[in-house]
Amino acid sequence: MAWILATTETMEWNVVGEYLFSSEVLAGVKGTIVMTVLSMALGMVLGTLIAVMRLSPNPVLTSVASLYQWFFRGTPTLVQLIFWFNLSSIFPGFEVGVGALGFDVDTNRVMTPFLAALLGLGLNFAAYYSEIVRAGILSVDEGQSDAATAYGLSRFRTLRHIVLPQAMRVIIPPTGNELIGMLKFTSLASVVSYSELLRSASDVYNRTYQVIPLLVVAAIWYLFMTTLLSTGQYFLEKRFARGAQRTTTSTLAERILTDVRGRWAKRR
């Protein structure tokens, strides 16, 4: 298979090399990284809040959190992206005001491709991430919370200093998988004209009609970024797994990287 890919003329590897580090493709890589980081940040903050609301004894908070999860997990991400991008068809504008101060906002000007992609990806991710956090919190023994209460800690301080640090060992692995998934899900933002990697590649092959080579360029960059994230996930899991009975297994690339780091440390 490798020989066929390397020798097939339609792959046009010379075109792949020409555009692999072109300014247009690199701008798309930058857009993909920015959208991944911001969507993950929004989703993690909101998802943690939703998870805490789900575990709250307050029935109103629990109902609101369940409704949020039901809606955003039940509708496709692509539909949500298109909805946010076309929000102006429902709300052409809105007014923001406090007392005598107020101003009108044009939805078409506010809802840019960047904001539509951020809301579509971030809010959708929050619904899934909330279940990851909830599972991590439930994995911590209830005796930890009871002991914290006995020492006079509030529910918030107990959650922040006692429960969440211990839950991270369970939260980190699926979060790493979701991060890698988010990196690839950013390609959906091309439908709302956000300039990410796939959009940049498609802009090039729409001009040059060299579809396969440009898709190969995009695939190489996606593979490179996901490999870096997978390696970082391994070391992060290893750090939070300290003190646990089981140890995480490493891939061949991670073992090679660990060996190189060890040899470099010995030489120094």
C-alpha positions in Angstrom: 0.0 0.0 0.0 2.8 2.4 0.9 4.5 1.6 -2.5 1.3 2.2 -4.4 0.8 5.6 -2.7 4.4 6.6 -3.3 4.4 5.7 -7.0 0.9 6.6 -8.1 1.1 9.7 -10.4 -2.3 11.1 -9.3 -1.0 11.6 -5.8 1.3 14.4 -7.2 3.7 14.4 -4.3 5.6 17.4 -5.9 2.4 19.4 -5.4 2.1 18.2 -1.9 5.6 19.4 -1.1 4.9 22.7 -2.8 1.8 23.5 -0.7 2.7 21.7 2.6 4.3 24.9 4.1 2.6 27.5 1.9 1.4 30.6 3.7 -2.3 29.9 2.9 -2.1 26.4 4.4 -0.1 27.6 7.5 -2.8 30.2 8.1 -5.4 27.4 8.0 -3.3 25.4 10.5 -3.2 28.5 12.8 -7.0 28.9 12.5 -7.5 25.3 13.4 -5.3 25.5 16.5 -6.9 28.8 17.7 -10.5 27.3 17.2 -9.5 24.1 19.0 -8.1 25.9 22.0 -10.9 28.4 22.4 -13.7 25.8 21.8 -12.1 23.5 24.4 -11.7 26.3 26.9 -15.3 27.3 26.5 -16.6 23.7 26.6 -14.5 22.8 29.7 -15.6 25.8 31.7 -19.3 25.4 30.8 -19.1 21.6 31.0 -17.7 21.6 34.5 -20.5 24.0 35.5 -23.2 21.8 33.9 -21.7 18.7 35.7 -21.8 20.4 39.1 -25.4 21.5 38.4 -26.4 17.9 37.5 -25.0 16.7 40.9 -26.7 19.5 42.8 -29.5 18.7 45.2 -31.4 21.7 43.8 -34.0 20.3 41.3 -34.1 23.5 39.2 -30.3 23.3 38.6 -30.5 19.6 37.8 -33.4 20.1 35.4 -31.6 23.0 33.6 -28.4 21.0 33.2 -30.3 17.9 32.0 -32.2 20.0 29.4 -28.9 21.5 28.2 -27.4 18.1 27.7 -30.5 16.7 26.0 -30.6 19.5 23.5 -27.0 19.8 22.5 -26.2 16.1 22.5 -29.4 15.4 20.5 -28.7 17.7 17.6 -25.8 17.3 15.1 -22.9 19.7 15.4 -23.2 20.7 11.8 -26.8 21.7 12.3 -25.8 23.8 15.3 -23.0 25.5 13.3 -25.4 26.4 10.5 -28.0 27.6 13.0 -25.6 30.0 14.7 -24.3 31.3 11.4 -27.9 32.1 10.3 -29.1 33.5 13.6 -29.8 36.8 12.0 -32.7 35.3 10.1 -34.5 34.8 13.4 -33.1 37.8 15.3 -32.0 40.5 12.8 -30.9 42.7 15.8 -31.3 43.1 19.5 -31.0 45.9 22.0 -28.7 45.9 25.0 -29.3 48.4 27.7 -29.1 49.2 31.4 -31.4 51.9 32.6 -31.1 54.9 30.3 -28.0 53.5 28.6 -28.5 51.2 25.6 -27.4 50.4 22.1 -28.6 48.3 19.2 -26.6 45.4 17.9 -26.8 44.1 14.3 -26.7 40.3 14.4 -25.1 40.0 11.0 -22.1 42.1 12.1 -21.8 40.3 15.5 -22.3 36.7 14.3 -19.1 36.3 12.3 -17.9 32.9 11.0 -15.4 32.8 13.9 -18.1 33.4 16.6 -20.5 31.0 14.9 -17.9 28.3 14.8 -16.8 29.0 18.4 -20.4 28.8 19.7 -21.3 25.8 17.6 -18.3 23.7 18.7 -17.8 25.0 22.2 -21.4 24.7 23.4 -21.8 21.2 21.8 -18.5 20.0 23.5 -19.7 21.3 26.9 -22.6 18.9 26.8 -20.3 15.9 26.3 -17.6 17.2 28.6 -20.1 17.6 31.5 -20.7 13.9 31.5 -16.9 13.3 31.6 -16.6 15.6 34.7 -19.6 14.1 36.3 -18.1 10.6 36.0 -14.9 11.8 37.4 -16.6 13.4 40.4 -18.6 10.3 41.1 -15.5 8.2 41.0 -14.2 9.9 44.1 -15.2 8.2 47.3 -17.9 10.0 49.3 -15.8 9.7 52.4 -13.6 12.4 51.0 -16.4 14.9 51.0 -17.6 13.8 54.4 -14.1 14.3 55.8 -13.9 17.8 54.2 -17.3 18.7 55.7 -16.1 17.5 59.1 -13.2 19.9 58.8 -15.6 22.8 58.1 -14.9 23.2 54.3 -17.7 24.6 52.2 -19.2 22.7 49.3 -17.3 24.9 46.8 -13.9 24.5 48.6 -14.5 20.7 48.9 -15.2 20.5 45.2 -12.2 22.6 44.3 -9.5 21.3 46.7 -10.6 17.8 47.4 -12.9 16.2 44.8 -11.7 17.7 41.5 -8.0 17.0 42.0 -8.7 13.4 42.7 -11.2 13.2 39.8 -8.6 14.4 37.3 -7.2 10.9 37.0 -10.5 9.8 35.5 -11.2 13.0 33.6 -7.9 13.4 31.8 -8.0 10.3 29.4 -11.4 11.0 27.9 -10.6 14.7 27.8 -7.5 14.0 25.7 -9.6 12.0 23.3 -12.1 14.8 23.1 -9.3 17.3 22.4 -8.1 15.2 19.5 -11.7 14.9 18.3 -12.2 18.7 18.6 -9.1 19.3 16.5 -10.7 17.3 13.7 -14.2 18.6 14.3 -13.0 22.1 13.5 -13.1 21.0 9.8 -16.9 21.3 10.1 -16.4 25.1 10.6 -15.6 25.3 6.9 -19.3 25.3 6.1 -19.7 28.7 7.9 -16.7 30.1 6.0 -14.3 30.0 8.9 -10.7 29.8 7.7 -9.3 26.6 9.2 -7.1 24.0 7.6 -9.6 22.2 5.4 -11.1 25.5 4.3 -7.7 26.8 3.3 -6.9 23.5 1.4 -10.2 23.7 -0.4 -9.7 27.3 -1.4 -6.4 26.2 -3.1 -7.8 23.2 -4.9 -10.8 25.2 -6.1 -8.3 27.4 -8.0 -5.8 24.7 -9.1 -8.2 21.7 -9.4 -5.6 19.6 -7.6 -8.0 18.1 -5.1 -6.1 14.9 -4.0 -2.7 16.6 -3.3 -4.3 19.3 -1.2 -6.4 16.8 0.8 -3.1 14.9 1.4 -1.6 18.2 2.7 -4.5 18.6 5.1 -4.3 15.0 6.2 -0.5 15.3 6.9 -1.1 18.4 9.1 -3.9 16.7 11.0 -1.8 13.6 11.6 1.1 15.7 12.8 -1.1 17.7 15.3 -2.9 14.7 16.6 0.4 12.9 17.1 1.7 15.8 19.2 -1.6 15.8 21.2 -1.5 12.1 21.8 2.1 12.3 23.1 1.2 15.1 25.4 -1.9 13.2 26.6 0.3 10.2 27.5 2.6 12.3 29.8 -0.3 14.1 31.3 -2.0 10.8 32.1 1.2 9.5 33.6 1.5 12.5 35.9 -2.0 12.3 37.2 -1.8 8.5 37.6 0.9 8.7 40.2 0.0 6.7 43.2 -2.5 4.5 41.4 -2.0 0.8 41.2 -2.2 0.6 37.4 0.2 2.3 35.1 -0.6 3.7 31.7 0.6 1.8 28.6 2.7 3.8 26.1 2.8 3.7 22.3 6.0 3.0 20.3 6.4 6.8 19.6 6.0 7.6 23.2 8.5 5.0 24.3 11.0 6.3 21.8 10.5 9.9 23.0 11.0 8.7 26.7 14.2 6.9 25.8 15.6 9.9 23.9 14.8 12.2 26.9 16.5 9.7 29.2 19.6 9.5 27.1 19.7 13.3 26.8 19.4 13.7 30.6 22.3 11.3 31.2 24.6 13.1 28.8 23.9 16.4 30.6 
